[in-house]
């Protein structure tokens, strides 16, 4: 019994540090871009899709590990028990493991480029990586200026979805662009939600996150409007014939969104209770994106 009591907290901290549910953030833009491509062309390349998924997960792992390293340098994570740097006590090890993941991810994208004999996808993903570095990496640290959500929107929205669509078709699509806005918005909400419980640490480290700038109450109200906008955009895109009617399946995810909105509105200024809201945002992101992509697949059936 003693062994279990000692191991359990450590296991919990490691799982919180690795954040397995968060990796759906890497998968869903590839899913959406590929399903839009399938709906429009009736063609699907499974090897490219699976390679892109693996590469995206590796690249997100690099982003998460490097962010832990860069945050350890500013002191913003000094109270974060589940920081990988704090858990291991070895910043250099985490840095180089992160770089290994980046290399593996880029090798996957290079393989896609080689299959296509086209450098477009690798160009788009390199731009994503550069923006991802600018988010926390020195000397930029744009996340500390409150620009993290904007970077997140473009990296996981228009750029990633366009790359996924192009990897299947070697062409572009207005429908794919419209879908990328929805994915970008709902992905940015995850990052937005991650700030509610760490306002004091952000202020102490000089990080001007949107929550710090607006305050938790206004931010909770803004979350409701921005989060709700993805359902309004989906409905409008269907009405104007940009999306097929089957994409209204994404409305089934509305209960996950309402659960997130209610939770944050009630506990926005209670860090210990609101700290899990980013995982509620992940649920909303996962189900809304999964169902949106399923709607495109059903259109092609």
C-alpha positions in Angstrom: 0.0 0.0 0.0 2.9 2.4 0.8 4.4 1.9 -2.6 1.1 2.8 -4.3 0.7 5.9 -2.3 4.2 7.1 -3.3 3.9 6.2 -7.0 0.4 7.5 -7.6 1.1 11.3 -7.3 4.3 10.9 -9.4 2.3 9.1 -12.1 -0.4 11.8 -12.0 2.2 14.5 -12.4 3.9 12.8 -15.3 0.6 12.3 -17.1 -0.2 16.0 -16.5 3.2 16.9 -17.9 2.9 14.7 -21.0 -0.8 15.8 -21.5 -1.9 12.9 -23.8 -5.4 14.4 -24.6 -3.8 17.5 -25.9 -2.3 15.7 -28.9 -5.7 15.7 -30.6 -4.8 19.3 -31.3 -2.2 18.0 -33.7 -4.5 15.4 -35.3 -7.6 17.4 -36.0 -6.3 19.9 -38.6 -4.9 16.9 -40.6 -8.3 15.2 -40.2 -10.3 18.2 -41.4 -8.0 19.0 -44.3 -8.0 15.4 -45.5 -11.8 14.9 -45.1 -12.5 18.1 -47.1 -10.2 16.8 -49.8 -12.0 13.4 -49.8 -15.4 15.2 -50.1 -14.2 17.2 -53.0 -12.1 14.7 -54.9 -13.4 11.2 -53.7 -9.8 10.3 -53.3 -7.8 9.4 -50.1 -4.1 8.6 -49.7 -3.9 6.6 -46.4 -0.1 6.5 -46.3 0.2 10.3 -46.6 -2.6 10.8 -44.0 -1.0 8.4 -41.4 2.5 9.8 -42.0 1.1 13.4 -41.6 -0.6 12.4 -38.4 2.5 10.9 -36.9 4.6 13.9 -38.0 2.1 16.4 -36.5 2.2 14.6 -33.2 6.0 14.6 -33.1 6.1 18.3 -33.9 3.6 19.2 -31.2 5.7 17.1 -28.8 8.6 19.3 -29.7 6.5 22.4 -29.2 5.4 21.3 -25.7 8.8 20.3 -24.6 10.6 23.4 -25.9 7.9 25.5 -24.2 8.7 23.9 -20.9 12.3 24.7 -21.4 11.7 28.3 -22.4 9.2 28.9 -19.6 11.8 27.5 -17.1 14.1 30.3 -18.2 11.6 33.0 -17.3 10.6 31.5 -14.0 6.9 31.4 -15.0 6.8 27.7 -14.2 8.4 27.8 -10.8 5.1 26.7 -9.2 4.2 24.3 -11.9 4.8 20.8 -10.4 4.0 19.0 -13.7 6.6 20.9 -15.8 8.9 18.3 -17.4 11.9 20.5 -16.6 10.8 20.6 -12.9 10.0 16.9 -12.8 13.4 15.8 -14.3 15.5 18.6 -13.1 17.3 18.4 -16.4 16.5 21.3 -18.8 19.1 20.2 -21.3 17.7 16.7 -21.6 14.2 18.0 -22.2 15.5 20.5 -24.8 17.3 17.8 -26.8 14.5 15.3 -26.6 12.2 18.0 -28.0 14.6 18.6 -30.8 14.6 14.9 -31.6 10.9 15.0 -31.9 11.1 18.0 -34.2 13.6 16.1 -36.5 11.3 13.1 -36.6 8.3 15.2 -37.4 10.1 17.0 -40.2 11.4 13.8 -41.7 7.8 12.6 -42.0 6.8 15.8 -43.8 9.9 15.5 -46.0 8.7 12.0 -46.9 5.3 13.4 -48.0 7.2 16.0 -50.1 9.3 13.3 -51.7 6.1 11.2 -52.5 4.6 14.3 -54.1 7.8 15.7 -55.7 6.5 19.0 -54.3 7.9 21.2 -51.5 4.7 23.0 -50.7 3.7 21.0 -47.7 7.2 21.2 -46.1 7.2 25.0 -46.7 3.8 25.4 -44.9 4.9 23.2 -41.9 8.3 25.0 -41.6 6.3 28.2 -41.3 4.2 26.6 -38.6 7.3 25.6 -36.7 8.8 29.0 -37.0 5.7 30.6 -35.7 5.6 28.0 -32.9 9.1 28.9 -31.9 8.2 32.6 -31.9 5.4 31.8 -29.4 7.8 31.1 -26.5 11.3 31.1 -27.9 13.8 33.8 -27.3 14.2 36.6 -28.4 10.6 36.7 -29.6 8.5 35.3 -26.8 5.3 36.6 -28.5 3.2 34.5 -26.1 4.3 36.9 -23.4 2.8 39.8 -25.4 -0.6 38.1 -25.5 -0.2 36.9 -29.1 -0.2 33.2 -28.4 -3.8 32.7 -29.4 -3.2 34.5 -32.7 -0.2 32.3 -33.5 -2.2 29.2 -32.5 -5.1 30.2 -34.8 -2.9 30.4 -37.9 -0.6 27.4 -37.1 -3.5 24.9 -36.3 -6.0 26.5 -38.6 -5.3 27.9 -42.1 -1.7 26.7 -42.3 -2.1 23.1 -41.0 -5.4 22.5 -42.7 -4.2 23.9 -46.0 -1.1 21.6 -45.7 -3.3 18.6 -45.0 -5.6 19.4 -47.9 -2.6 20.0 -50.3 -1.0 16.7 -49.1 -4.0 14.8 -50.5 -4.7 16.9 -53.6 -1.8 19.2 -54.5 -4.3 22.0 -54.9 -6.2 24.6 -52.8 -9.8 24.9 -51.7 -12.1 27.7 -50.4 -14.0 25.1 -48.5 -10.8 24.0 -46.8 -10.0 27.6 -45.9 -13.5 28.0 -44.4 -13.1 24.8 -42.3 -9.6 25.9 -41.2 -11.1 29.0 -39.6 -13.4 26.9 -37.4 -10.5 24.6 -36.4 -8.2 27.5 -35.7 -10.7 29.3 -33.5 -11.6 26.2 -31.4 -7.9 25.3 -31.1 -7.0 28.8 -29.9 -9.7 28.5 -27.2 -7.6 25.7 -25.6 -4.7 28.0 -25.1 -7.0 30.8 -24.0 -8.4 28.5 -21.3 -5.0 27.5 -20.1 -4.4 31.0 -18.7 -7.4 31.3 -16.3 -5.7 29.4 -13.4 -2.3 31.0 -13.7 -3.0 34.7 -13.7 -0.7 35.5 -10.7 2.2 33.6 -12.2 1.7 35.3 -15.5 1.7 38.7 -14.0 4.8 37.9 -11.9 6.7 36.8 -15.0 5.5 39.8 -17.1 3.3 37.7 -19.4 0.5 39.8 -20.8 -1.9 36.9 -21.7 -5.4 37.9 -22.8 -6.7 36.8 -19.4 -4.2 39.2 -17.7 -5.2 42.0 -20.0 -9.0 41.6 -19.8 -9.4 40.0 -16.3 -11.0 36.7 -15.7 -14.7 37.8 -15.7 -14.5 39.6 -19.1 -12.4 36.7 -20.5 -15.0 34.2 -19.4 -17.7 36.2 -21.2 -15.5 36.5 -24.3 -15.0 32.7 -24.3 -18.8 32.2 -24.6 -19.0 34.5 -27.7 -15.8 33.2 -29.5 -16.6 29.6 -28.7 -20.2 30.0 -29.8 -19.0 31.5 -33.1 -17.8 28.2 -34.5 -21.4 26.9 -34.5 -22.7 30.1 -36.1 -20.0 30.0 -38.8 -20.8 26.4 -39.5 -24.5 27.2 -39.9 -23.7 30.2 -42.2 -21.3 28.2 -44.3 -24.0 25.6 -44.8 -26.6 28.2 -45.6 -24.3 29.8 -48.2 -23.4 26.4 -49.8 -19.8 26.5 -48.7 -20.3 23.4 -46.4 -22.5 20.4 -47.2 -25.5 20.0 -44.9 -24.0 16.9 -43.2 -21.4 19.2 -41.5 -24.2 20.3 -39.2 -23.4 17.1 -37.3 -20.8 19.3 -35.5 -23.7 20.9 -33.7 -24.0 17.6 -31.7 -20.8 18.8 -29.9 -22.7 21.8 -28.5 -23.2 20.2 -25.0 -19.4 20.0 -24.6 -19.2 23.7 -25.4 -21.9 24.6 -23.0 -20.2 22.5 -20.3 -17.0 24.5 -20.8 -18.8 27.9 -20.9 -20.8 27.3 -17.7 -17.7 26.0 -15.9 -15.6 29.0 -16.7 -18.3 31.5 -16.1 -18.8 30.1 -12.6 -15.2 29.5 -11.6 -13.2 32.0 -13.6 -11.6 33.6 -10.5 -11.0 30.4 -8.6 -7.7 28.9 -9.9 -8.0 25.5 -8.2 -11.5 24.9 -9.7 -11.0 26.5 -13.2 -7.6 24.8 -13.8 -9.2 21.9 -15.6 -11.1 24.1 -18.1 -8.4 23.6 -20.8 -9.3 19.9 -20.9 -13.0 20.8 -21.3 -11.9 22.9 -24.2 -10.0 19.9 -25.6 -13.2 17.9 -25.4 -15.1 20.6 -27.3 -12.3 20.8 -29.9 -12.1 17.0 -30.4 -15.8 16.4 -30.8 -16.6 19.5 -32.9 -13.7 18.8 -35.3 -14.4 15.0 -35.4 -18.0 15.5 -36.3 -17.3 18.3 -38.8 -14.9 16.0 -40.6 -17.4 13.1 -40.5 -19.9 15.4 -42.1 -17.5 15.9 -45.1 -17.0 12.1 -45.4 -20.7 11.4 -45.4 -21.1 14.0 -48.2 -18.7 11.9 -50.4 -20.6 8.6 -49.7 
